[in-house]
């Protein structure tokens, strides 16, 4: 009688352990994906906010102010003209950032999906005046965390 109770107890313990492990892994993946989506959404919103300010006042002083606001944050901003020439930046230009700027929207969308393989998640907010793109606001956030 005692051996049967131990076997049933061990079987029950094993089943519970397997179920809890599967649920933990499922929960972890969902939490990570939710957190990444939140960061990307916040980064895009921040870039759109800077873009809206630059639409109203696109001058040297405003660009310097946007860069100054991001210089103390954990995000980086790069302001470019329509051709991709850098006007202002809040950090050093590393090769990855230069690549994203060169490819504009295509690479930005890709880097947001493949965040594990890139040093930054990024967003781009085109500055459109009268239907024409006059520049871009690129936002970057490191993927270490």
FISE-812068 format. One record per atom (N, C-alpha, C, O): chain; x negated, y negated, z. Coordinates in steps of 0.001 Angstrom, whole numbers. Each point is the difference from the previous one (the first is absolute). Layout:
<filos>
 roke      c1      c2      c3
    A       X       Y       Z
...
</filos>
This chain:
<filos>
 roke      c1      c2      c3
    A    -830    1202       0
    A     830   -1202       0
    A    -867   -1257       0
    A     304    -974    -688
    A   -1365    1005    1449
    A    -891   -1146     109
    A    -717    -284   -1314
    A    -169   -1163    -366
    A    -260    2214    -358
    A    -705    -186   -1258
    A     911    -617   -1057
    A    -433    -850    -778
    A    1692    1276     749
    A     950    -539    -965
    A     243   -1484     260
    A      74    -785    -946
    A      49     397    2189
    A     223   -1404     351
    A   -1207    -848    -404
    A     171   -1120    -483
    A   -1373    1630     673
    A   -1207    -744    -388
    A     -56    -147   -1514
    A    -322   -1077    -502
    A     635    2154    -239
    A     -17     -69   -1460
    A    1026   -1007    -522
    A    -300    -794    -892
    A    1488     831    1441
    A    1042    -946    -417
    A    -418   -1431     353
    A     212    -924    -785
    A    -795     748    1947
    A    -465   -1326     428
    A   -1095    -531    -925
    A      27   -1168    -388
    A    -994    2026      35
    A   -1072    -422    -904
    A     547    -299   -1399
    A    -434    -957    -641
    A    1368    1755     173
    A     614    -247   -1299
    A     739   -1336       5
    A    -141    -795    -929
    A     920     555    1969
    A     730   -1256     132
    A    -976   -1184      60
    A     222   -1018    -655
    A   -1296    1149    1436
    A   -1019   -1053     112
    A    -649    -275   -1362
    A    -197   -1160    -363
    A    -132    2201    -386
    A    -627    -145   -1309
    A     938    -710    -978
    A    -418    -897    -732
    A    1668    1301     727
    A     974    -635    -901
    A     148   -1481     339
    A      -3    -846    -895
    A     130     532    2169
    A     134   -1401     426
    A   -1248    -790    -383
    A     112   -1134    -464
    A   -1289    1710     647
    A   -1254    -671    -337
    A     -93    -286   -1500
    A    -427   -1085    -396
    A     819    2038    -431
    A     -31    -187   -1453
    A    1008   -1079    -414
    A    -323    -863    -816
    A    1513     906    1361
    A    1025    -995    -331
    A    -461   -1392     428
    A     139    -954    -766
    A    -681     823    1971
    A    -468   -1303     479
    A   -1159    -522    -839
    A     -70   -1200    -268
    A    -832    2067    -148
    A   -1123    -419    -851
    A     517    -523   -1341
    A    -450   -1043    -474
    A    1379    1751    -129
    A     575    -456   -1273
    A     710   -1337     161
    A    -150    -890    -837
    A     918     748    1906
    A     693   -1267     236
    A    -980   -1143     260
    A     218   -1123    -455
    A   -1281    1404    1176
    A   -1012   -1025     272
    A    -645    -472   -1304
    A    -138   -1202    -229
    A    -254    2145    -618
    A    -618    -373   -1269
    A     963    -786    -884
    A    -406    -974    -635
    A    1657    1372     583
    A    1014    -715    -767
    A     180   -1416     541
    A      58    -959    -769
    A      28     831    2071
    A     163   -1312     632
    A   -1216    -878    -246
    A     147   -1187    -290
    A   -1330    1743     397
    A   -1234    -755    -227
    A     -47    -555   -1419
    A    -288   -1180    -205
    A     570    2029    -764
    A     -33    -451   -1400
    A    1021   -1095    -247
    A    -290    -975    -693
    A    1479    1124    1252
    A    1032   -1023    -177
    A    -404   -1312     665
    A     218   -1072    -564
    A    -804    1149    1752
    A    -435   -1212     692
    A   -1102    -713    -772
    A      25   -1225    -121
    A    -980    1967    -399
    A   -1096    -601    -764
    A     547    -657   -1262
    A    -356   -1137    -311
    A    1214    1837    -412
    A     565    -573   -1224
    A     843   -1240     285
    A     -35    -969    -758
    A     791    1006    1853
    A     796   -1160     389
    A    -895   -1171     345
    A     276   -1131    -401
    A   -1345    1385    1138
    A    -939   -1065     382
    A    -672    -613   -1234
    A    -132   -1221     -82
    A    -285    2034    -858
    A    -629    -498   -1227
    A    1006    -841    -790
    A    -345   -1075    -491
    A    1576    1553     367
    A    1027    -773    -712
    A     246   -1345     676
    A     169   -1012    -680
    A    -147     994    2009
    A     188   -1253     725
    A   -1155    -966    -247
    A     217   -1196    -194
    A   -1439    1714     202
    A   -1168    -856    -235
    A       8    -565   -1414
    A    -310   -1174    -201
    A     659    1992    -772
    A      52    -460   -1390
    A    1088   -1061    -162
    A    -210   -1010    -671
    A    1367    1236    1283
    A    1088    -966     -76
    A    -395   -1323     656
    A     278   -1071    -538
    A    -929    1151    1702
    A    -442   -1215     686
    A   -1062    -735    -810
    A       5   -1229     -63
    A    -907    1973    -550
    A   -1046    -607    -818
    A     610    -702   -1216
    A    -404   -1108    -353
    A    1367    1756    -274
    A     667    -608   -1153
    A     762   -1251     424
    A     -30   -1011    -701
    A     710    1073    1839
    A     757   -1162     477
    A    -937   -1169     305
    A     316   -1153    -295
    A   -1445    1456     877
    A    -984   -1048     310
    A    -533    -633   -1284
    A    -120   -1222     -93
    A    -197    2055    -892
    A    -458    -512   -1290
    A    1066    -832    -696
    A    -304   -1032    -599
    A    1566    1485     680
    A    1096    -758    -606
    A     184   -1346     692
    A     320    -998    -646
    A    -520     973    1948
    A      94   -1256     743
    A   -1074    -987    -454
    A     280   -1179    -214
    A   -1508    1671      70
    A   -1076    -863    -495
    A     294    -473   -1426
    A    -246   -1156    -345
    A     769    2057    -466
    A     345    -358   -1375
    A    1037   -1116     -31
    A    -114    -944    -782
    A    1135    1061    1645
    A    1047   -1015      27
    A    -549   -1365     401
    A     421   -1023    -541
    A   -1354    1004    1484
    A    -635   -1261     396
    A    -811    -561   -1164
    A      41   -1200    -272
    A    -774    2068    -409
    A    -813    -451   -1131
    A     852    -463   -1186
    A    -441    -830    -795
    A    1644    1359     678
    A     901    -482   -1051
    A     387   -1461     229
    A     153    -770    -948
    A       1     405    2216
    A     394   -1366     332
    A   -1178    -964     -71
    A     145   -1134    -455
    A   -1321    1592     911
    A   -1178    -870      73
    A   -1230     790    -424
    A    -728     511     850
    A     492    -406   -2130
    A   -1137     781    -478
    A   -1200    -931    -229
    A    -340    -361   -1127
    A    -276      -3    2244
    A   -1190    -844     -85
    A   -1097     589     878
    A     232     970     720
    A   -1408   -1548    -779
    A   -1174     500     733
    A     253      64    1505
    A    -383     975     647
    A    1014   -1986     -91
    A     248     -52    1447
    A     916    1135     433
    A    -252     645    1018
    A    1295    -400   -1767
    A     934    1077     346
    A    -675    1355    -115
    A     188     859     862
    A    -971    -657   -1914
    A    -726    1268    -142
    A    -962     199    1164
    A     -98    1106     532
    A    -607   -2142    -132
    A    -908     100    1150
    A     769     337    1273
    A    -479     770     832
    A    1660   -1341    -682
    A     821     275    1182
    A     459    1466      29
    A     -32     645    1048
    A     451    -135   -2192
    A     424    1416     -84
    A   -1167     908     375
    A     173     948     766
    A   -1350   -1231   -1296
    A   -1183     812     283
    A    -380    -117    1475
    A    -384     991     621
    A     488   -2189     -58
    A    -315    -204    1414
    A     940     804     887
    A    -437     574     998
    A    1721    -521   -1343
    A     967     767     797
    A    -354    1482      17
    A     176     666    1020
    A    -671    -146   -2136
    A    -327    1423     -78
    A   -1394     324     525
    A    -303    1166     252
    A    -542   -2165     -84
    A   -1381     275     408
    A     -84     569    1417
    A    -957     705     320
    A    1932    -995     527
    A      -6     515    1369
    A     916    1213     166
    A      77     567    1089
    A     601    -174   -2129
    A     910    1147      69
    A    -736    1268    -398
    A   -1151     -45    -434
    A    1823    1171     585
    A    -601    1276    -408
    A     281     300   -1465
    A    -215    1118    -469
    A     696   -2120    -242
    A     233     130   -1435
    A    -904    -977    -738
    A    -505    -961     579
    A     314    1223   -1852
    A    -792    -891    -851
    A     873    -475   -1142
    A     892     714    -457
    A   -1155   -1918       6
    A     734    -551   -1126
    A    -993    -452   -1059
    A   -1069    -526     309
    A    1445     743   -1567
    A    -788    -483   -1135
    A     975    -709    -928
    A    1008     573    -414
    A   -1318   -1818      92
    A     822    -795    -901
    A    -718     -96   -1339
    A   -1176    -359     -59
    A    1885     680   -1005
    A    -606     -49   -1339
    A     884    -816    -930
    A    1164    -275     291
    A   -1755    -100   -1417
    A     806    -626   -1045
    A     589    1112    -871
    A    -169    1181     305
    A     844   -1546   -1364
    A     677     991    -856
    A    -965     968    -667
    A     363    1140    -288
    A   -1594   -1589      39
    A    -996     849    -657
    A    -723     920     986
    A    -776     862    -414
    A    1021   -1037    1701
    A    -653     833    1001
    A   -1264    -600     584
    A    -708     670     752
    A     406   -1931   -1085
    A   -1168    -675     591
    A     329    -376    1438
    A    1041    -601     265
    A   -1925     953     662
    A     232    -246    1420
    A    -105   -1496     289
    A    -994    -646    -332
    A    2055     107     965
    A      16   -1406     402
    A    -401    -147    1461
    A    -796    -875     344
    A    1340    1721     508
    A    -284     -19    1438
    A      86    1424     527
    A     745     822    -534
    A   -1506    -533    1580
    A      64    1313     648
    A    -295    -157    1482
    A    -751    -888     404
    A    1342    1747     395
    A    -207     -69    1443
    A   -1074     965     478
    A    -297      45    1194
    A    -291     729   -2103
    A   -1038     958     398
    A    -971     197   -1154
    A     155    -571   -1079
    A   -1147    1387    1338
    A    -944     327   -1064
    A     682     865   -1047
    A     900     783     304
    A   -1339    -939   -1514
    A     571     773   -1104
    A    -772    1315    -123
    A   -1134      16    -480
    A    1751    1085     914
    A    -659    1290    -194
    A     457     605   -1325
    A     965    -483    -593
    A   -1634    1522     121
    A     323     568   -1323
    A    1448     461    -136
    A     591    -132   -1072
    A     -16     671    2143
    A    1382     466     -87
    A     946   -1179    -238
    A     889      81    -848
    A   -1074   -1161    1584
    A     847   -1181    -167
    A    -153    -564   -1406
    A     986    -396    -623
    A   -2208     359     125
    A    -227    -494   -1361
    A     721     870   -1029
    A     544    -511    -979
    A    -541    1826    1203
    A     685     917    -919
    A    1505    -240      16
    A     637     -21   -1054
    A     -70    -158    2235
    A    1443    -244     101
    A     364   -1297    -707
    A    1011     -65    -700
    A   -1825    -959     877
    A     279   -1286    -648
    A     -89     138   -1516
    A     802    -582    -732
    A   -1766    1343     273
    A    -175     173   -1439
    A    1202     716    -621
    A     440    -358   -1092
    A      82    1352    1777
    A    1115     775    -547
    A    1364    -558     388
    A    1028     470    -488
    A   -1016   -1449    1347
    A    1197    -683     487
    A    1044     970     543
    A    -329     825     853
    A    1570    -895   -1317
    A    1093     726     632
    A    -131    1519     -59
    A     418     681     936
    A    -981    -138   -1997
    A     -62    1462    -146
    A    -769     639    1145
    A     488     940     626
    A   -1678   -1438    -347
    A    -834     578    1056
    A     609    -252    1375
    A    -134     835     895
    A     793   -1959    -717
    A     600    -310    1291
    A    1084    1001     335
    A      66     486    1129
    A     784    -170   -2090
    A    1038     992     244
    A    -613    1363     308
    A     477     714     882
    A   -1520    -360   -1600
    A    -653    1293     207
    A    -664      61    1376
    A     109    1013     691
    A    -788   -2075    -288
    A    -717      31    1269
    A     951     109    1176
    A    -359     554    1040
    A    1562   -1073   -1192
    A     971     106    1078
    A     483    1434     166
    A     320     425    1110
    A    -266     319   -2210
    A     448    1389      70
    A   -1122     920     473
    A     254     960     728
    A   -1488   -1241   -1131
    A   -1144     849     337
    A    -850    -635    1093
    A   -1221     -83    -135
    A    1842    -355    1194
    A    -707    -756    1034
    A   -1085     806     700
    A    -941    -587     534
    A    1040    1897    -520
    A   -1030     817     663
    A   -1323     -32    -756
    A   -1063     187     592
    A    1129    -424   -1903
    A   -1196      56    -837
    A    -607   -1368    -283
    A   -1024     -86    -678
    A    1629    -983    1181
    A    -484   -1345    -268
    A    -311    -717    1312
    A     615     296    1024
    A   -1557   -1232   -1043
    A    -339    -716    1235
    A    1049   -1033     411
    A     -10    -471    1137
    A     917     116   -2051
    A    1018    -997     293
    A    1342     415    -585
    A      64     697   -1012
    A    1016   -1141    1671
    A    1283     -54    -687
    A      85   -1429    -515
    A    -598    -907     579
    A    1320     707   -1636
    A      21   -1334    -577
    A    1364    -310    -593
    A     793     890    -304
    A    -553   -2172     154
    A    1214    -449    -676
    A    -380   -1190    -861
    A   -1006    -667     246
    A    1812     412   -1245
    A    -228   -1146    -872
    A    1321    -727    -173
    A    1052     609    -193
    A   -1138   -1928     266
    A    1169    -852    -208
    A    -326    -979   -1118
    A    -755    -948     217
    A    1304    1154   -1400
    A    -275    -922   -1102
    A     636   -1368     264
    A    1119     -89     504
    A   -1832    -949    -842
    A     525   -1362     107
    A     544    -356   -1378
    A    -758    -134    -961
    A    2076     -19     871
    A     649    -300   -1280
    A     558   -1419      33
    A     787    -362     875
    A   -1210    -412   -1832
    A     541   -1345    -161
    A     592     -99   -1395
    A    -695     201    -996
    A    1993    -513     930
    A     716     -96   -1277
    A    -111    1293    -810
    A    -137     -40   -1223
    A     196    1172    1898
    A     -33    1291    -667
    A   -1382     509    -373
    A    -134    1131    -467
    A    -900   -1948     663
    A   -1370     410    -324
    A    -790     268    1267
    A     137    -719     990
    A    -964    1753   -1022
    A    -869     297    1143
    A   -1167    -982     -24
    A    -740     -94    -979
    A     597    -633    2082
    A   -1095    -972     105
    A   -1076     455     978
    A   -1065    -610      89
    A    1345    1677     638
    A    -982     509     949
    A     546    1187     765
    A    1131     441    -209
    A   -1975      66    1109
    A     367    1159     814
    A    -453    -212    1437
    A   -1025    -628     264
    A    1818    1169     661
    A    -393      76    1403
    A    -187    1479     304
    A     970     757      35
    A   -2209    -347     185
    A    -313    1385     355
    A    -184      85    1500
    A    -727    -799     589
    A    1385    1764      27
    A    -144     237    1434
    A    -607    1390     196
    A     359     952    -693
    A   -1288    -856    1651
    A    -686    1267     284
    A      18     260    1502
    A    -129    -922     806
    A     289    2177    -449
    A     -90     411    1405
    A    -758    1321      31
    A     293     912    -772
    A   -1260    -817    1662
    A    -798    1209     114
    A     820    1207     403
    A     985    -123     728
    A   -1392    1291   -1200
    A     746    1234     290
    A    -616     808    1146
    A     426    1127     253
    A   -1416   -1682     440
    A    -626     766    1086
    A     998     384    1074
    A       7    1136     473
    A     830   -2078     -89
    A     946     285    1090
    A    1118     904    -465
    A     884     342     786
</filos>
